[in-house]
Amino acid sequence: MSDNNPARHLSDAAEGIRTFNHVSGAVGQDWTYPGHAYSAVGNLSYLVGMLEQAVQQSTRPVMYTYEHGRVRIDNGGDADAKVAELVAARRDAEAAAAALTSAVQRMHNAVSPMGLDTTGIPEFEDDGDDE
């Protein structure tokens, strides 16, 4: 697929999410503190905020072909019925994407004021030499 193929970019985004899921499964050096979650949830918020538009635009080739009377359904199926099914499912997906966006934005707002309490952690204690 060329760089101008929209489906390729969705494939790349899916691969990025798969990689995130793989590397974020356990706490590690770069995945320990609330600030790490703030950054991740912020990026996730940005990503899901674009899903509704991506859902809408993902059906454009079908709609374009349908509007020109050129959609054919395997085994002689009814194009009008299948396109109506697609449009109804797209509306459901758009609503779900909007709800997901709202929920992830609330997550980002909730994690925003969080930080690490360094009390009693030796590597964060002030050694008193600054006084």
C-alpha positions as CSV (number, residue, x, y, z in Angstrom):
1,M,0.0,0.0,0.0
2,S,1.2,3.5,-0.8
3,D,1.6,6.3,1.8
4,N,-1.5,7.9,0.3
5,N,-3.7,4.8,1.1
6,P,-5.8,5.9,4.0
7,A,-6.3,2.3,5.2
8,R,-2.6,1.9,5.7
9,H,-2.6,4.7,8.2
10,L,-5.3,3.0,10.3
11,S,-3.2,-0.2,10.1
12,D,-0.2,1.8,11.4
13,A,-2.3,3.3,14.2
14,A,-3.5,-0.2,15.2
15,E,0.1,-1.5,15.3
16,G,1.0,1.4,17.6
17,I,-1.9,0.5,20.0
18,R,-0.8,-3.2,19.9
19,T,2.8,-2.1,20.7
20,F,1.5,0.1,23.6
21,N,-0.5,-2.8,25.0
22,H,2.6,-5.0,24.8
23,V,5.0,-2.6,26.5
24,S,2.6,-1.1,29.1
25,G,1.5,-4.4,30.7
26,A,4.0,-4.1,33.6
27,V,5.5,-1.3,35.6
28,G,9.0,-0.4,34.5
29,Q,11.6,2.4,34.5
30,D,9.6,4.6,32.0
31,W,6.2,3.4,33.2
32,T,6.1,3.9,37.0
33,Y,4.7,7.3,38.0
34,P,1.4,9.2,37.6
35,G,3.1,11.5,35.2
36,H,3.7,8.6,32.9
37,A,0.0,7.8,33.0
38,Y,-0.9,11.5,32.4
39,S,1.1,11.5,29.2
40,A,-0.3,8.2,28.0
41,V,-3.9,9.1,28.8
42,G,-3.4,12.5,27.1
43,N,-2.2,10.8,24.0
44,L,-5.0,8.3,24.2
45,S,-7.5,11.2,24.5
46,Y,-6.0,12.8,21.4
47,L,-6.3,9.5,19.5
48,V,-9.9,8.6,20.5
49,G,-10.9,12.2,19.9
50,M,-10.3,11.6,16.2
51,L,-12.1,8.3,16.0
52,E,-15.5,9.7,15.2
53,Q,-14.2,11.4,12.1
54,A,-12.2,8.3,11.1
55,V,-15.4,6.2,11.4
56,Q,-17.3,8.6,9.2
57,Q,-14.6,8.8,6.6
58,S,-13.8,5.1,6.5
59,T,-17.1,4.5,4.7
60,R,-16.6,7.1,2.0
61,P,-15.5,4.7,-0.7
62,V,-18.6,2.6,-0.2
63,M,-20.9,5.6,-0.2
64,Y,-19.2,7.1,-3.3
65,T,-19.6,3.8,-5.1
66,Y,-23.2,3.4,-3.9
67,E,-24.2,6.9,-5.0
68,H,-23.0,6.0,-8.5
69,G,-25.1,2.8,-8.4
70,R,-22.0,0.6,-8.6
71,V,-22.1,-1.4,-5.3
72,R,-22.5,-5.1,-5.9
73,I,-23.3,-7.6,-3.1
74,D,-22.0,-11.2,-3.2
75,N,-24.5,-13.8,-4.2
76,G,-26.9,-11.2,-5.6
77,G,-27.6,-9.6,-2.2
78,D,-29.5,-6.3,-1.8
79,A,-27.1,-3.3,-2.0
80,D,-29.7,-0.9,-0.5
81,A,-30.2,-3.2,2.5
82,K,-26.4,-3.6,3.1
83,V,-25.7,0.1,2.7
84,A,-28.5,0.9,5.2
85,E,-27.0,-1.7,7.6
86,L,-23.6,0.0,7.2
87,V,-25.0,3.5,7.8
88,A,-26.9,2.4,10.9
89,A,-23.7,0.7,12.2
90,R,-21.7,3.8,11.4
91,R,-24.1,5.9,13.4
92,D,-23.7,3.5,16.4
93,A,-19.9,3.6,16.0
94,E,-19.9,7.4,15.9
95,A,-22.0,7.6,19.1
96,A,-19.7,5.1,20.8
97,A,-16.6,7.0,19.7
98,A,-18.1,10.2,21.1
99,A,-18.8,8.5,24.4
100,L,-15.3,7.0,24.5
101,T,-13.8,10.4,23.8
102,S,-15.7,11.9,26.7
103,A,-14.7,9.1,29.1
104,V,-11.0,9.3,28.2
105,Q,-11.1,13.1,28.5
106,R,-12.5,12.6,32.1
107,M,-9.7,10.1,32.8
108,H,-7.1,12.7,31.6
109,N,-8.7,15.4,33.8
110,A,-8.7,13.0,36.8
111,V,-5.0,12.0,36.4
112,S,-3.9,15.6,35.8
113,P,-3.3,16.7,39.4
114,M,-1.7,13.4,40.4
115,G,2.0,13.2,41.3
116,L,4.4,11.0,43.3
117,D,4.6,11.4,47.1
118,T,8.3,11.1,47.6
119,T,8.1,11.2,51.4
120,G,10.4,8.5,52.8
121,I,11.9,7.5,49.5
122,P,15.7,7.8,50.1
123,E,16.6,8.8,46.5
124,F,14.2,11.8,46.8
125,E,15.1,12.9,50.3
126,D,16.8,16.3,50.7
127,D,20.3,15.6,52.1
128,G,20.2,19.0,54.0
129,D,23.4,20.3,52.2
130,D,21.3,23.0,50.5
131,E,20.7,24.9,53.7
